[in-house]
Amino acid sequence: MTAMTPGSNLPLNAVRVTVDVAAPVRLDVSALLLAADGKVRSDADFIFFNQPSGPGVTYRSGGGTAPDSITVDTGAVPPGIERIVITASPDAAGQSFQGIEPTATVRDAGSGAVISTFTPPQLATETALVVVEVYQRSGAWKVRAVGQGYANGLAGIATDFGVSVEDEPAPAAAAPAPVATPAPPAPPAPPAPPTYAASPWLTSGAPGTTPAPAPVAPAPVPTPAPGAGKINLDKGRVSLQKNQTVSLVKGGRPLLSQVKMGLGWEPAFRGRDIDLDASVIAYGPQRNHLDSCYFGKLSILGGSIKHSGDNLTGEGAGDDEVIVVDLGRLPADATGLVFTVNSFSGQKFTEVAKAYCRLIDAATNEELVRFDLTSAEPQTGVMMAKLIKQFSGEWEMTAMGEFVKSRTVRGMVKPAAQAL
């Protein structure tokens, strides 16, 4: 038996090997079959408790009393698969590996004889690990100790290797509607401001083009009044309700500095953690997806959009996650941003209280715009707000509050494009 260190490898003389992964706490163990490009061919190459078998690879649960294990039959691994990575994450949501270092034991699956062991050293904030990999080199199979950690859980590993982790495929994108100005509503009202008609995003019935039908209750901060059309930041902080829009213009000049979108929430039930993930999806003028900024990709578009990192509990006062956007440095083709919140762990928004988003001037920390989510649906995703760049160069923010069945930002890309 050989005790391995990070990066070391050993040849495998056994055709079938089993990798047990044990720790002082219960772990979720999984395997991914990777092709030459380092990605899975499809989600069928992700082997875990809900999909326990694949070509040449099987998962076995220890039931909480024994380690979970992955068995690799190298003789049955299909051509084109070069590596099988074995991963682990604590079963408890948000728990890191600090103080509970796992040990992988590689055995001959036939005889049970131990081939090697590996314990990744000096773990801290990692919530998921690639522990070891079984790989093919020059026609021979080997095992390598890896110990690569991720601070964003199994979702980070899955995304890195090309696995789609949303609940179900997102609905097909609807064909873009012709650009047209909607007819005025039956009751007399001022027509929509011309800047809406000039926007490349305008579609019939788009949120924000029709004023809210009911009067807004008095508020301590300015709130768009029904029929008042677009407002700006001249009178100070603006409180939005669903589908209301504010132009990010102050003193006649478009706001093109650095802003922060703070998103926050609390558990609806005392004593329960709520693990939500805030993201922003960037689009081009034809609703084409440019990139997404989330806990697994903290900087996009040349650093003009940055994410603060993942909050695993929702506890504490203030914003749970913050996304910084440098409006002046955004690429010219980035004309739409949709801010979303998802529950990868599957908790529904009916378990969330006091969810909100707020736009902040990054230079002064002054709150500019706020939207409080006042309703909830038993879904795992919500589109909170969108920023759209007008032909005039100014940006507009619209409160959304639209719920979607998706646990990840990937599943939000098409619904968000349709909502622009």
N, C-alpha and C positions, 0 to 999 in steps of 0.2 A: 504494500500500500504506500502511496506517495501523497504527502501533504503539499498541495500546490500553492503557489504565490501568484498575485495578479500578473497576467500575461504569459505565464508558463503553460506548456502544452505537453501532452503525452499521446503516443499512438494507442489506438484501440485494437486489441487482438480479438475481442468478442464482437460478433456480428450484431447482437442485441445488447444494448446497455440501458440501465435504469438509473435515473438521477433523482435521488430523494433530497428534498430541501426542508431542513428542520430549523426551528427557532423556539425561543421560550413562549412565543405567542403563536396563534393560528395564522397561517399564511395562505394567500391565494397564489398558486403556482400555475404557470402556463408555458406554452412553447409556440414559437413562430418559425415556419419554414420559409427560408429566404432564398431567392434566386440570386443570380450574379450581380444584379443591380442593388442588392441589399434590401429588397422589398418583398412582401408576400405577393403571390400571383393573384390571390383573391382572399376574401374573408374566410374561406374554407381552410386556409393555411394557418389560422389562429386556433390553437388547441387549448381549451380550458374547460372549466367545470360545466359550462352550458353546451360545449361542443367537444366532447372528450376523445374523439378519434379523428384522425386524418391519415393521409397517405404515409405509412411508415412510422407514425407517431401516435402514441396514446397517452391519455391523462388518467391517473387514478387518485381519488380522494382518500386522505387518511382519516376522514370523518372527525377530525379534531383530536383524536387520540394518537394518531401516527402521522408522520410527514406525508404531505402530498408528493406525488412522484410523476415523472415523465419517462416513458420508455421509448427508445428510438431503435427501430429495426433498420439498420443501415442498408440491408439487402432489399428492403421494400421502399426506400425513399426514391421518389420518382426522379428521372433524369432532369437536370436543370436546377435542382435544389442543391445549393452548395453549403448552406449552414442551417442548423437548428439551434436557435437561442432559447435558453430556459430562463424564465423570469420569475420574480417573486415580489409580492407586496403584502403588507400586513392586512389582515381581514378587517380590522377596525378602521373605519373611515378616518383619514387624516393622520393616522399614527405613523411616525417615522421609525427608521431602523436604529436610532440612537439607543445604545444599551441592549439591543436585542439582535445582535449580529447573527445572521443565518449561516448554516453550514450545509454545503452541497456534498453529498456522498455519491460517487459514481460506482456502480456495481455491474458485474456481468449478470445480465438478466436471467441467464440460464442457471448458473451455479450459485448466484448470490454473492460471489467473492467480491470484496471491495477492491476497486482499481485505484481510486484516489479520493481525496477530500479537499475541500476548499472553503475557507471562511474569509469573506472580504473584510479587510481591516479598516479601522478608523471611519466608521459610518457616523453620520450626524443627522442632517435634515432630510436625507433621502427617504422617499416614501415608496419607491419601487426600484428594483435592481434587475439588470441582466447579470445573472449569477455565473453561468458557464455557457459554452457553446460547443456543440458537436459539429465538426466541419470536415469537409473533404479537401485534400490537397494531393495532387498528382495521383489520383486514384485510390489513395489511402485515407481512412477515417481517423480523426484525432479528436481529443477533447482539450479545450483551452479554458483556463480560469480567467474570468473577465472582471466582475465586480463593478460594473459601470452603474452609477446611481442616477436617479431622476428625482427631482423635487416636486414633480407634478403627477405622481402616481402612475398607475398602469396606463392611463390615457396618454401620457407622454410617450411611453414606450410604443404603444399601439400606433400612435400617429406617426412617430419616427419611421416605423417599418411599413407604413402604408395601409394599416387596417382602418376600415371605416367603423367607428364605434358608436354611431347614432342608433336610436331605437329602431328606426326603419328608414328606407330610402325617402329622401325629401320628395315632395310632389314635383312633377315636371313643371318646368318654368312655362308660364303662359306667354304666348306670342306678344311682343310689345304692342300696345294699343297705339293707333295713330295719334300724333300730336294734335291736339285740338283743344280749344277753350270750351269748357262745359257751359251749357245754356244756363242763364240765370234762374234761380229758383222762383216758384210761383209767387210767393210773397215779395212785395217790393223790397229791394235791398241794393246797396251800392254794388256795382260789378266788381269782380276780382281785380286786384291791382295788376297793371300791365306786366310787372316783373314775373308774375306766374306764367303768363302766356309765353314769355321769352325763355322760360326755363326749359332745358332739354329733357327734364324729367317729367314734364306735365303729361298726365294721362287722365282720361275721363274718370271722375270720381276719386282722384288721388287725395289722400289725407292732407288736410291743411288748406284745400282750395275752397271749402265750404265752411262758413263760421258755425260754431256750436249752436244748436237749435234753442237751447234754454239759457236764460240769463245766469250769469255767474254770481254766486253768493259773494257778498262783500269780503274782501281779504285785506290784510295789512300791507300787501305789496301789490303793485300794478298787475292786473289780469286782463287779457284780451276780452273786450266786451263783444257780445253778439253783434254781428254786422259791422264791426269796427274795422275789419280787414287786418292787414299786417301791422304790427307794432314793432318798435325798436327798443334800444336800451337807454334812451335819453332820460327816462323817468326813474332809472334805477332798476333794482332787481325785479325780474318778471316771474310770476308763478303761472305755469301752464297747466291746462287740463288736457285730457286726451284729444288728439287731432288738432290742437291749437299750435300756431306757428309764431315765432318771433324772428325778426330780421336782426342779425348781429351787426348792427350799425349804431354808432354812438357819435353824436356831434356831427352827423352828416358823413362820417368816414367809416368804411367797412372795417370790422375787427379782423386783422390779419396777423395778430401776435400769437403767442403760445397760450393755449387754454388747456384746462384739465376737466375731464368728465369724471366726476366722482359718482360711484354707484354704491349703494348701501342697502342692507336688509337685516332683519332680526328673525330668530326662530319664533314661530307663532305659539309654540308650547315651551314653557319654561323648562330648562334643564336639557334641552335637545340642541345639538349642534346642527347647523344647516350649511352644507358645503355647496356653494354656488360659484360659478365661474363667469366673470365679466369679460366681454370681448368687443372688438370693433371690426367690422367688415368694410373694406374699401372697394369702391366700384368706379368704373370709367363711364364716359358719357352714354354708352349704349347698354348700361346696366351690366357690363362685363366685369367679372370678379377680378380684382387686382391682387388682393392679399388679405389675410386675416391676422389680427394681433390678439393674442390670448396667452394663457399661462404657459403654453408650450412654445410660444414664439413671441418674445417680449419686445421686439423692435422690428418694424417693417418700413418700407418705402424710404430707405436711406436714413432711418432714424427720425423721420418727421413724426412718427407715431410710436409711442413707447408705453408699455404696460408695467404696472407696479409689482406684479406677481400675485400668486394665488393665496387667498384667504380661505382656510379650511373649516372655519367654524361659524363665521358671521357674528362672532362676539366682539364686544368693545364699541365705544362710541365713535362717531364719525364715519367717514367713507371706508367701506370694506376693501374695495379695489379702486384704483385710479388709472385712467388712461390719459396720457398727455399727448396733445395734438398741436403741432406747430403749423398753424394755418398758412403762414407765409412761406414755409419750406415744402409744403406738399407738392408733389409733381403736378404738372399742369393737367394731366389726364385723370387725376384723382378728384372727382367732382361729387361723389356721394359717399357718406359714411353712415353706417347703421350700427348702433350700440345695442348689444344683446346681453342677456344673462341666461345661463343654462345650469341645470342640475345633473352633472354626470352620474352622481350616485343614485339618481332616480327619484329623489324627493320632489314632490309636487309643490307648485306655488301656493296651494291651499295650506301648506305648512310654513309659509313665509309671512312675516308681518313687516310693515313699515318699509317696504321696498321703494326706492327713489333713485333718481339720477339728478345731478346738478352740474351746471357748467360754471367753471371758475376761471377768472383771470389769473393765469399762472404767475404774473409779475407781482400782483398785489394781494392775491388770495381772496379777492372780492367775489362773492357769489353773484353771478349774472342771471342765470335762469335755473329754475327748479321745477321738477315734475315728480309728484308723489303718486305712486300706483295705488289707486283706491279700490280696486277689485282684483279678484284672483280666480283662476281656473285650474282644474286638476291636470295641468300640463307641466312639462319639464323645461320649457324654454319660453322666453318672452323677448320681443323686440321693444326696447325701452324708448329710444329716440333716434332721430336721423338728422344729419347735417347735409344740406344740399347747396352746392355752389351755383349761383345765378350767373347769367351772361354778363351782368354788370360787375361781377367780381365779388359781390357780397355773399355771405353765407346765411342760410336760414336754418333754424332749429325747429323741428316739429316733434311734439310729444306723441308717442305711439301707443304703448301698452297693449300690443297685440301678442297673444299667446300662440305657441307653436309646440307640437309634439317632437321635441328633439333634445337629446341630452348633451349635444356637443355643438360647437360653432359650425362645424362642417355641415350639419343638417340645417343650419339657418341660412346658408348662402343663397339658395334659390327662393325661399319665402321672402327674405329681405330684399332681393332684387325685384320681386314682384311688387313689393310695398313702396318702392321708390317712385 
